[in-house]
Amino acid sequence: MSVDSEVMDTKAVFAAVYDVCEENAAFFSSSPKGSAGGAVRRLVDAMRTIQEHARNLEPVVSGFAAIYHHFDFDPHIPANGYRSLVKVVRCCLLHIVHKGRYISSSRRSIFFRVAHNASEMEAYSNALCQLRALLYLAQRLLHDNSHGNLFFQEENGLNQSFIREYASMHKGCFYGRCLGFQFTPSIRPHLQTMAIGLVSFSENYRKHQSGLDEAGGTAPYGVAASSLFTSGKYAIDPELRGAEYERITQNLDVHFWKSFWNITETEILASLASMTSVQVKVNRMLLVPGVAFDLPLVADPKVSVTIAPPTAHIGPAPIQMRLISYELREGQDSEELLAMCRSEGGSMSLSLGLKTKRSPPSPWLLVHYHGGGFVAQTSKSHEPYLKSWSQDLNVPILSVDYSLAPEAPFPRALEECFYAYCWALKNSHLLGWTGERVCLAGDSAGGNLCVTVSMRAACHGVRLPDGLVAAYPATLLTAYASPSRLLTLMDPLLPFSVLSRCLNAYAGVEPNPEKQVEKVSTLSMVRRDTALLLRDFRQGASNWIQSLLDQHRPTANAASLLPAACWRLWALLRRPLTLVMSSLHSPSSASSSDAVRKSVSEATLSSPHSDPPVPPKEPSDFSARKDSLKSRTCQDLGTHLNSTHTAPLLSECTPEDVSFFLPPPPDASTSSALSSMAIPPPGGSEEGSENPCEFPVGFEPLRSEQLADIPPQDSPIVKNPYMSPLLAPDSMLQALPPVHIVACALDPILDDSVMFAKRLRSVERPVTLCIVDDLPHGFLSLSQLSRETREATNICVERIREVFQGKDATAPPLPTNGHRKLERTNAVPADLLQNDQDIAQDGADHGGVFGGQTIPEEGAGLTGEGEKMAEGEGPAGLVAASNLGDTKEIGA
C-alpha cells in the first residue's frame, strides 16, 4: 500500500469515529433521561471524550503513516514498532466504530442496556487516552534517535522517562473489557481465560505465598479447585479483573510468574495436552552426565577441542534433555541411551516389550530450546507442537531443559545449551541421526539461545548448525526504549514490569531479600535441594546396583550422578549459611549480591575445563583464541583470572564500540518529514528537572493508584554479546549460519527482530524475516487453540524444512502446503463510512470481551456476528523476504 493511500484510509477511519460518536451523543443528549440518567450522561461523556482524543490523534497518526516505512527491514517487509503502534490505534478506533454502530442500531430496543454500553465506551475511551500518550512518547523516540534506529541506546534520558511513565500510567483498561482487542478474534477468548486464571491464581498465591505444589501444605488439587471457584467474580466483572491484573503485573515478583507459567506442566494439564497432541513412538527424558569430551575443529579435523561440562553458579550437574521422534529409529532404543533415561512418573512412550520396527537414522536433527523468559517452563510445556513438528518434518527432536533463573542465572543456560548441542554432534548414533544436517530452533528466550549457542560454537571452532530458526527472539536484554516496547503497557502476556523482572533474574540481579515472598521461596529452594539430593543419591545408587547385576550395562550415569549429589549437598548446606551471613550484613546485602551475581561463578573461571584445551602441536593461532575464550564467552566484567590473552575483552567493549546498523543518511525530503513528526520534550521538561513533563500542555494520561515496582537494571552484564546478541561486534555476527526469524507484528519485542535482521544484513549474512499479523507473543504455545496460530506455527515448520533441504536463505521461499494463503490486510474498505445492515445483537457479554462477536481487524471492515471472511483470506498476515529483497508470499 502506498503512503498516500494509507493516509487516506486513516482519514476515513477518523471520519467514521467522528460521525458515529456525534450521532450517538446527539441522540442521547436529547432523549429523556429517566431512571438511567446517570448511565446516559456517562455514555455521552465517553462519546465526547473519544472525539477529543481522536481529533488530537489524527495528525499524529497521519504523520506516522507518512514516515514509518523508513524503519522497515525491507520495502517488502512492512514491520516496525511505529507501524505496530499505529495499527493498534487504528484497531481501537475500528472497535469504537463497531460498538458505536451497534449502539445506533439497538438503542431503541427495550433490551438495550445503557449502563453496560456506557462501560464499554468508557473502557475504549480510556484505552484511546493511553494510546495517545504512547504515540507522544514515540514522537520523542523519533526526536532522540538517529535515523533508522529503533532503540534509544543511552542509559538515562528517554529510557528513564519511559520507565517512569510506565510505572505511573493506568493499565487496567487494557486488561478488562478491552483485553486483547488488537489480536485476532479467535485468540481473545483464550486470553480472557488466561487473565481470569492469572488473577484467581494470584489470590491463592497471596494466601499461601507459594505456587500450586507448595501452598502451605494444602493439597495441590484442592488449591487448584479453590482458584477455580474464586474465578467467577473475575469473569463477570471485567473492571475488577483489570484492576487486579494491573496490581499483579506491577508488584508481584518473578517467583510468582515462574509458578504461574509452570501450571501447564501440572499432571492434569499436561495429560490433557498429551491426549490432544500427536502420538509419537519416542518421548524420553534424558539425564546426560556432565563429562568433558572432544570434538574436532572445523578448520583442522585432526585437531580437537575439549567441550567442558557446565559449571556456572550451581556446579557440575547432569543436563536434562527430551528426545522426541515420531518413528523409532536405530540407536534410540540402545542400552547406552536407555541408561540415561529417567521416568517422569507416567507411562513410557517407548515399549521394549513389543517388537517395534526400527526406521533407519534420519539425515536431519532438530535441536530445540524452549521459551519462558529464562525463568520458567521446560520442554514439557512445548511438547504438543514439538510432537507435531516431529511428524511433519519426520525428524528426531532434542529439546534441552536448561537450568532456569533466578537460581541459575547467565551464563548457566547458555553453557548447558551449548554443551547439549555439542553432545548431540558427538552422539548422533544415539539419537537416530546420521549426523548430516542439524538445525537449531527456539522461541523467545530459546531464540536468544539459538543465536548465542551458534556464536559460541563459532568461537570454539566446532561445527556450526546448518541454520537456525528463531521465533520472536529476544536479542536485546537491556532496558532500552523502542516503539514496539511501548506496547508492553497493554500487552497481556508481556507487561514491561514482568519482562524487566525476568531479564533481571537472568542477569543475576537479586530481588529484595526482605520480602516475605522471598523468604518463603528461599525455604522452598531448601526443600527442593533436599528432594534433588535424595533423588540423585537414590538414582545413582540404583544405577550402581544395576551395573553390578548386569556387567554389560553402561555405568556412566551412576558415576555422574553421585558427584552431582555431592554438589547438591554442598548447595543445601551453603544456603542456610548464606541466609545467616546476609542477615549479619544486611546494610550491604544488595551490593554484595550484585558483586556475586554480576559475573559467572568462580568455579567457571577457575575450572581447568573453562576453555578448550590446546594441543601442544598447535600453539599459535588456536592458543590466542583459546586464551580469549573465557572473556568472550563468560564475561567477568572486571576479574579475569590468569588471563594472558591479547584479544580485546568483551568487558572492554563499550556501547560505542558496537553500534546498531544504521542506513545511509536520509535525503532532504525524508529529513523534513521525520523532523515534522519528531518532537522535543515539551516546555518545562528541561534536563535535570525532578518531574519532567513528557506530554503536550493540556494533556495528561490516566494514572494508576499505585506505582509499579520496577527494579532498576544496573548490571552491565546485560550488554554481554552472549546475552544481548544485537550488541555483538560484526566479527561475531559474520560467523553465524543462515538465520530465519519469525516475528509478530504486535509483539513488544518486534523491534529486536527487525534490528537484528538489519544487523545481519549489514554484515552480509543470509537472513530472512517473516512477520505474522494479529497474533501475540508466544503463539507457538497456543498452536492448538486456533487456526491462525496453527498457520503461523506452520511457517516455522517450513523455515526449518528449508534449513534441512539446504535452501539458501537469500533465495525466495517456495509456496508451502498445509495452510491457507496468508495475506496482509492493511487496506480499509471503501464502505467503511457506510452503516452496516447486519449488526449483531450485543448479547449478554458480562465478561466484556465481545462474547463471540467478530470485531473487525485493521482493514477487515465492519462485519456482523457470524459473518465469515472469504476463503483464502485470514486475519494473520505474513510476508517473507531475504536480505537481497527477494520476496514471495508463503502459502498455497
N, C-alpha and C positions, 0 to 999 in steps of 0.2 A: 504494500500500500504506500502511495506517495505521501510526502509530508503534507501537501495541501489537502488531500482527501482526509487525512487523519484530523487536521484542524477543523475541517468542515463537519466531520462526524462528531467531534467534540462539541461544536456549537449546537448541533441538532440534539444531543443529549441534554445539554443545559437548557435549551428552549423547552424541551418536554418537561423538565423538572419545574421550570417557572410556571408553565401552563397548568400542570396538574395541582401544584401547591396553591396557586392563586385561585383556581376554580373551587377547590375544596374549602379553602379559607373563607372565601366569599359566601359559600353556601352555609357553612356552619355559623358564621358570624351573624347572618340574617335569620337563622332558624330559631324557634323558641327553645329556650334552654331547658326548662322542665327540671326533672329530678337529676338529670345527667349534666347539669350546667357546669360543674367543675371539670368533668371529663371533656366536655366540648371546648372549654377555654384551653385546656391542656393541648387538645388536638390542634386548635387554631394557632396557638403559640408555637407549637412544633413546626407547623407548616411555614409560619413566618420566619422562624429561625433557620429552617432549611434554605429558604430563599436567600436570606442574608449570607449564609455560608457559601451558597452556590455563586452568588454574584462576585464574591471575593476570590473564589477558587477558579472561576472561568479563565481569567487572563493568565493565571499561573499554570493551569493545566494546558492551555493552548500554547503557552511558551515552551513548556517541556516537550510537548508533541512536536514542536518545530526543531528541537535540538538534540533529543535523546538518542537519535540514530548515530551521533558521533561517538558514542561509547559502546557500540555493539562490537562483538568479536569480529564480525564479518557483515557485509551488506546483506547477505542472505540469512544471517542468524540474528533476528531482531530480539535481543535479550540483554538487559542490564537492569540494575536496581532502579534507575529513573523510570524506565518503561514499566517496571512492576508496580511502582507507586502510582503512576497514572492509571494503570489498569485496575488497581484496587479502588481508586476514587471513582472511575467510570462504573465499575461494578456496583459500588454502593449507590451511585446515582440511579442506575437502572433498577435496582431493588426498590428505591424510593418511588420511581415512576410506576413500577408494577403495583406496589402497595397502594399508591395514590389512586390509580385507576380502579383497583378493586374497591376502594372506599367510595369512589364516584358511582360505581355500578350497584353498590349494596347498601348505601347509606339510608335509603328509604324503606328498607326491609325491617320488619318487626324483629328479626333475628340479629340485626346489626348491633354489635357490641361496641359502644363508643369508647368505653374505658380501655378495652383490650387494644383497639386500633390506635388510641392515643398513646398507649405504652409502646406500641410498635414504632410509631413515627418518632417518639421521643428517643428511643434507642438508636435509630438511624440518624437522627439529628445530632446526638452525642458523638456517634461514630464519625460523622462528617466533620464535626468540630475538631476531633483529634487528628483526622487525616489532613485537615488544613494545617495543623501545627507541624505535621511530618513534612509536608511539602515546603513549608518555610525553612525547616532545617535542611532539606535537600537543596534549597537555594543557597544556603550557607556553604554546603559542600561544594557546590559549583564555584563559589567565590574563592574558597580557600584552597581548593585542589588544583593541581596542574592539569593541563589539557589531556584528556583521555584516561586519567587515573580515577578509579572509583573509590580508592581508600585514602583517608587522611592519615598521613604517616607520622605525625608528631605526637608526643606523649601528652601534651596539655592542650589548651585551646579548645578546639571543636570537639575532640574526643571527651574531654571533661564536661563540656556543655551537654553533649548527648547523654552521658551517664546521669548528669544532674537532672535533666529534663525527664528522662525515663523514670527515675526514682520517684518523681513527684506527680507525673501525669496520670490521670484516671485511665484505667484499662478495663474495668468491669463491663463496660458496654460491649466490648468485643467478645466476651465470654458468656453473655446471656442470650438475649433474643437474636443478636447478630452473629452468633457463633459460626465461624466458617463460611460467612456469606460469599467470600471471594473464591471458594473452591467449587468444584463440580457438584451438582445437586446430589448425586448418588453417594457422595462421601460424607455429607453433612450429618445424616442420622448416626453414623458411626462415631463422628467427632462428638456429637452430643452425648452419646452413650459413654464415651471415654471421659468426657468432662464430668458427668454425673458420678461415674465411678471414682474419679480422682477426688472430688470433694467429699464423697462418702468415706473413702479410704483415709483421707486426712483427718476426719473426725475420729476414726478409730485410732489413727496414729497419735493424735494428741492425748487420747485417753491412756494409751499403753506405752507411748514413747518408743515405739518399735514397729517392725513390719509384721506381716501376717504370721510368720513362723515363730516370732519371739514375743508375742503380745502378752506379756505379764503372766505367762503360764496358761493362758486361755488356749483352748484347742484351736488350731488354725481354721478348721471348717466353721466353728462357732463364731470366730471373729469375722470370717468372710460373710457368714449369714447375717451377722449384725450390721455389717456395712451395707449389705443388700437391702435390709429392712429400713435403714435410715436414708436410703437414696430417694425415696418417694417425694420428700419435700423439695428436693433439688430438681426433680423432674417437672413438678407443677409450678414452681416459682423460679423463672429464669433470672429475675433480679437478684434473688438470694444466691443462686448458683454463680452468677457473675461476680458478686461481691466476695464470695468465699473463694472462688478460683483466683481472683486477684490477690487476696490475702495469702493464699498458698504460694503462688509464684513469687511473691515479694519477700517472703520471710523464712520459709522452711529450707533446711539445709540439704546438702547433696545426699545424705543418708536416706532422707525421705524419698527422693526421686529414685535412688537405687532400689529401694524396697518396692515402690510402685511399678517401676518399669519391669521388675522381675516377676510380677504377678503372672505374666504369660507363661512362666516356667513352673508354676504350681502344677501338681499332678492332674487335677481336673481339667484345667485349660489346656495343658499340654496333651492330654489324652484326646480331648475333643479336636484339637488341631491335627493330631496324628491320624485320627479316623477320617477326616475330610481331605487329607493330603494324599499324594501319590504313594503307593506302596512300593518299597524298594527291597531288594534282596539283601543288601548290606547296609547296616546303620549301626556302627560300632564306635564307642568312646575308647580312645587310646590314651594310655598314660606312658608317654615316651620318656625314658630316663635321660637326664641331663648329663650326657657324656660327650667329651670333645671328640671330634673326628676330622678327617682331612678331606678336602675337595681339591680337584685340580684347578689351576689357574687357566683362564680362557686364553691369555696371551701365550702361555707356555704350559701345555698339559703335563709336561714332565715335572713341573714344579707344583707342589701342593700348598694349600693354605689351611691352617687349623681353624675350625669353627668352634669357638668356645661356648659352653652352655651359659644360659643367662644367670647372672648373679646379683643384679642390682636390687638393692633395698631389702629383699627377703631371702637372699642367699640361694644356693642351688636347690632346685626342686624339679620334679618331672613336669613336662609340658603336656597339657591336655589338648587333644585334637579329636575331631569326629570324622570318620570315614563313611561317606555315603556313596553308594553305587547302585544304579538301577538293576544291573546284572552282576552276578557273581563272576568275578574274573580270576584268572590264575594268580596265585600269590595272596589273595585276600583272605584265604582260609588256612594259610600256612601256620605252623606251630610257632614260628618266630613272631608273627603278628598277633596271634591269639594270646601269647604271653604278655602282651602289652594291653590287652583289652580289660576293661573293668565294667562291671554291671552297674546299670543306673537304677536298679530296683525293679525293673519291669522285665518283660519277656525279651529274649534276644531276637534281633531281626534276622539272624543267620542261624539256621538249624543244621548242625552237622550230622544229626541222626538220619536225615533224608539225603538221598543221593541227588545232589543238585548239579545240574550241568554247568560246567565252568566255561565261560567265554574266554577267548584269547585276550591278552592285555590290550588296553586301549592306547592308541598313539597320543592321546590328549589327556591332560590332567588340569583340573581347576583347583587352585589354592584360594581359599576364601577367608576373609577377615570381616567379622560381623561389626555392626554399628552398635551404638548405645552410649555415645558421649564419653567414651573411655572409662565409664564408671559402672555400667550396668549391662545386663543381658549376656547370653552365651550363644553358642551355635544352636542350642535347643529352641531358642526364640525364633531363629531364622530357618529352622528345619523345613517348614512347609514349602517355601519356594525353592530351597536347595534340592529337595527331592524332585520337584518338577523340573528344575534345570538338569539334573542328572538324567532324567528320562528324555527330555527334549534334545539334549546335546549328546546323550549316550556316552557320558564320561564319568569317571570317578571324581568325587569332590572331597577335598581335605579341608575342613573348616577348623580354624585354630581358636581354642578357648584361652585367649591370653589373659594374664592377670590384670585386675581392674584397679583403678584408683578409687579412693584416696589411699588405700592400703598399699598399693604398688604403683606409684606414680612413674612418670617418664624417667628413664628410658626402658623400664621393665617390659612394657607391652611390645615396644619395638624390638628389643632383644629376643623375646620369645617368638615373635612372628618371623623374624629373620632366621632364627635357629630352625623353626618348623619348615620354612621354605628350603633351607639347605638340607635338612633331614630328608625331605621328600626327594630332592635331587639324588641323594646318596642311596635311598632305599626305594627306588622306583619299583623293584621287583615285589615289594610287599603291598603295593597299592594297586596292583593291576594295571600298571602303566609301563609302556615301553621306554619311556624317557625321551620321547621325540619333542613334543611341544607342550609348553606349560604356560598358563595364563593366571594372573593374579586378579582377583575381583573383590570388591568391598563397597560398603555403603557408609556414608557419613564418616564416622571415626575410622571405619575399616577402609574407606577410600584414602584417607590420610596415610594409613599404614601401608597400603599398596604402593604408594609413591615413595615413602621413606624406606621401605624394605628394598625396593629397586635401587634407590640411591646407595644404600649400604652394600648391596650386592656389587654394585659398580666399584665402590670404594675397596672392597675386599678383592676384587678381580675375579670373582666367580661368575658362573653363567648367569646371565640376565634372563628374566622371563621374556617370552616372545611378545608379550603385550600385557597391558593392564586395563581393566575396565573399572572406573570409579564412578559410583552413583552418588550424586550430590555430596562430593567430598568437602571436608573442612581443610583448606590449605593454608589458612592464616589464623593462628590461635591467639592472636593479640586482641586487644580491645579497640582496635582502630575502627572508626566510624566509616560507614559506606551507605549509599542509598538503600540497598537491599536490607542491610542490617537494621534500618529504621523499621522494617516490618516486624521486628521482634516485639514491638509494642502491642501487636494484635494477634500474632501467631499463637494458636492454642498448643502447639507442640514444641515450639522453640522460643519461649519468652527469654528476654535478654538476661534477666537475673538467673534463670536456670542455666542458660548457656554459659554465663560467666562462672557460676559455681562449678560446673563440670570441667571447664578449662583450668580453673584454679586448682581443682583436685588433681588433674593430670599433671599440672606443673609442680605439684608438691607443696602447695601453699596450705598450711594447716588451718582448719576452721577454728572458731573461738572455743577454747577448751573449757570455758566457764559455763557453757550452756548445758542444761540438764540432758538434752538430747545427746550431746556428745559424750557425757559421762556414761549414759546407758549404752550407747553404741560401743564405747570402749570395753565395757564389761561383756558386751555381745561378742566383740572381737576375741576376748579371752576365752569365752565358751567355744567360739569357732575354732580357735587354735587348739584347744583341748581335744575337740572332736577330730580335727585333722591329724593330730598327733596319734591318737588311738587308732585311727583308720590306717595311717601309714605303717605303724608297728604291726597291726593285725594283718594287713595285706602283705607286708614284707615277710613276716613270719610264715604266712600261709604259702607264699610262693617258694620260700626256702624249703619248707617241708615237702612241697610237691616236687621240688628239684631232687630231694633225696630219694623219693619214691620212684621218680622217673629220671634216669640219668641223661636221657636224650632231650629233656625239656630245657629250653633256654633259661638261664638264671639271671640275666641282666636286669630284669625288672626288680627282683628281690634285692639285688646288690645296690640298686639305685634308690630304692625306697627307704632302706634303713638309714643312709646318710640324710635323706630328706626328713626322716622322722627326728633325727638329731637336731636339724635346723629348726624344725617346728618346736622342739623342746626349748631350744635357746630363745626363740621368739616368745614362747609362752612365759618363760622365766624373766625375760627382759622387760616385758610390758609393765608389770607392777613396779619394777624399779624406775621405769620411765615416769610413771604416774607420781611416785614419791619425789623424784628429782624435780619434776615440773612444779609440784606444789611448793618445794623449797625455794625455787627460783621463779616464782610466779610473776614478778615485775618484768622480767626479761624473757618470759616464755615465748612471746611472739617472735622476738628477734632470734632467739636460739633455734626455734623450729624452722624459721626461714633459712638460717645458716645450714641446718642439716638437710633440708629438702630442696635447696636451690640447685643442688648438683646430684650426680649419681652417687650411689653408695660407695663407701671406702673400699668395700670388697671388690667392686668393679675395677677401681683404679689400681688396686694393688694386686689383683689376681694375675698369676703368670699367664693366664689364657685370655686376658683382656684384648690383646692384639694378636693377629695371625702370626705364629712363629715363622721365622725366615730361614730357609735352608742356607747353610753356610756357603754353598757354592754360588749363591746369587745375592751378594750383599749390597749391590749398588742401588739400582732403581727401586727394587721392592723394599729395601731396607728403609729408604727415605719415606716411602709410602706407609710402611708398617709403623714407623715411629710417630707419624702424624695421625694414625687411625684413631687413637684414643680420643684426641681432641675433636676430630672430625665426626666421630660417632656419638660420644658421650661427653658433652661439653661440661667442664667443671666450673667455668666462669670464674677462674681465678686461681685454682690449685690443680696443676697437672704434675702428678708425682713422677719423678725420674724422667722428665720429658727432655729429650735432647734433639728433637726434630727441628728441621729448618723450614718446613712448610708453615704458612701462616695459620694460627689457631682460629677456630670459629669464634672464640671469645674476643678475638681482636678485630672481628668483622663488625663494624658498626652499621647502622641502617644506611648511612651514606655510601658504604661500600657495596651494598646490594640494593639497587633501586628497581622499582617496578618497570615493566615495559611501557615505554612512552612512545606514542606515534609522532610523526613529524609535526612541527608547529602548524597550527591552523592558518588558513588564509584570512584575508581581511573580513570577508563576509561572515565566515564562521565565528571569528573572534567577536564580531559585533553582535551576533545572535547569542553567543554564550554570555557576553557581558550584560546584555539586556535582561537575562534571567538570573545571573549570579549577583546576589545582593549581599552587601557587607552587613555586619551586625547593626541593628537599629541604634538610633541615638540613645545615649545613656548606658551603653554597654561597653564603655572603654575598658581596655585591658587593665586588669588589676582591681576592677570593681568586685565587691564581695558577692553581689547577686546580680549579675548582668542580665539584661533583657535580651531574649533571643528572638522575639517576635515583633511585628509591626505595632506601632502605637494604636491602642484601642482594641487589640485582640489578646486574649489570654485563654489558653486551653483549659479544659476541666482538670482539676487537681484531685489527687487521691487523698483520703482522710489520713492515711498512714504512709510514710515514705518507705520505699523499697530498701531492703538491706542488701546492698551490692558490695561485696568485698573488693577492695582495690586490687588490680592486677599489677603487682610491683615486682614480680620475679622476672629477671632478664632472660631466664631460660626459654621463655615463650618465643624468643627470636632465634632460637637454635634452628637451623635449616632442617634438622631431622624432626623437629616439632612443627615448624611452620614452613613447609617446602616452598611456599610462594616467595620467601625471603632467601632462598638458596642462591648462591652465585651461579653465573652462567655455566661455569665449568661442570658443576654438579648436574644441572638440568640437561646439558648436552649428552650425558651418559645414559639418560633414560631410554627405555624401549618405547615403541608406539603407545600412545595414551589415548583412550577413549573415555570421554566424560559425558555422563547423562545427568542433567541438572533440571531443576524445577523452576519455572518462571516466577512462582510466588514464594520461593524458598528464601528465608532470611540470609542464607549463605550462598545465594546465587552469584554474587559478585566474586566470591572465592573461586568459583569455577571459571567465570569469564576472564578474570585477570590471570589465572594460572594458564588457561589456554592461550592467552595473548603472550605470556612469557615464553611458553614452549614454542610458539610460532616465531617469536623474535630470535630464538637460538636455533631455528631451522630443525626442530624436532617434529616428527609426524604426530598430529593431534587431530581429533575430531571432537566436536561439541554438539550434543543433542539437547534440545530444550523441550520439556514436556509442560504443557499448559494445564492450569486449573487443578493441579494435584499438590498435596502438602509434602513437606519433608518427611522422609521415611515411608514412601509409598510401597517399597518392596515388602515391608512387614504388613502392609494392608492389601497385598496382591489377591487374597482370596475374597475380598469384601465387595469388589465392584468390577464392572467390565473395564472401566478406564484404567484402574490400577493394574489389571491383568495385561492390558495393551502396553502400558508403559514398561511393565516387567519384561514383556517380550522384546522390547527394544534392547534391554541389557543382554538378553539371550542372543540376539542377532549380533551384537557387538562382540560378544565372547566367541561366537562362531567364526566371525571374521578373523579374529586373532588365531584361532586354531587352523583355519584354512589358509593362513599366510597372506591374506589380502593386505595390500599397502594401505596404511591409514590415510594417505593422501589421495587415494582413489575414491570416487563416489560410491557409496554403498549400494548394493543391489536391493531390489524390492524384496521384502520379506513375506513369508507366508505365515498364517496362523493368527493374524489380527487384521481388523479392518483398516483401511487407509485413514491416516490421521492428518487432519488439515487444521491450519491455524484459522481462527475466526475473529479477525480483528475488525472487520467491516461492520458498521451498524447499518441495518437495512433501511431502505428509503421510507418504509412505512412506520418509522419509529414515532412520528408525530401523530399517527392515526390512532384512534381509540380501538382497543381490542373488543371484538364482539363476543369472545368466548372466555371471559374472565371467570375463573373457577371460584366456587364458594370457599370462603376462608376456612371453614371447618373449626372444630374445637381444638385449636392449636395452643393448648395451655403451655406447652414447652417452649413456644416461641421460636422454633426452628423450622417453620414453614410446613410442618405436618404433611409432607407428601406433595406439596406443590412443586411444579417445575419452574423455579425462578430463573429468568434469563441470565445467561452469562454475557460477557462482553461480545457484542456482535451477534448474539443468538436471537435477538428480537425479544418481544414480549409475548410469551406463549401462555396459554391457559393450562389448567391442570389436565393431565392425561395427553396433552399434545406431544407427539414424539418427533424427534429430528429425522430428517430424511436419511435413507440408507446411504452409507458412505461418508457421513459427517459425524463428528464426535466432539465433545467438549474438551477433550485432551488434544492439544496440538503439538506437533513435533516437527522440527526442522533439523536436518543434519548437514554438516559442512566440514570441509577439511581446511588445513592451513593454506591451501592453494586456492580456496574459493570455490572448488567444485562442489555442487550441491545436488541432492536428489531427495525427494520425499520418501520416507520409509513407509511402506505399506504395499498391499497388493490390490 
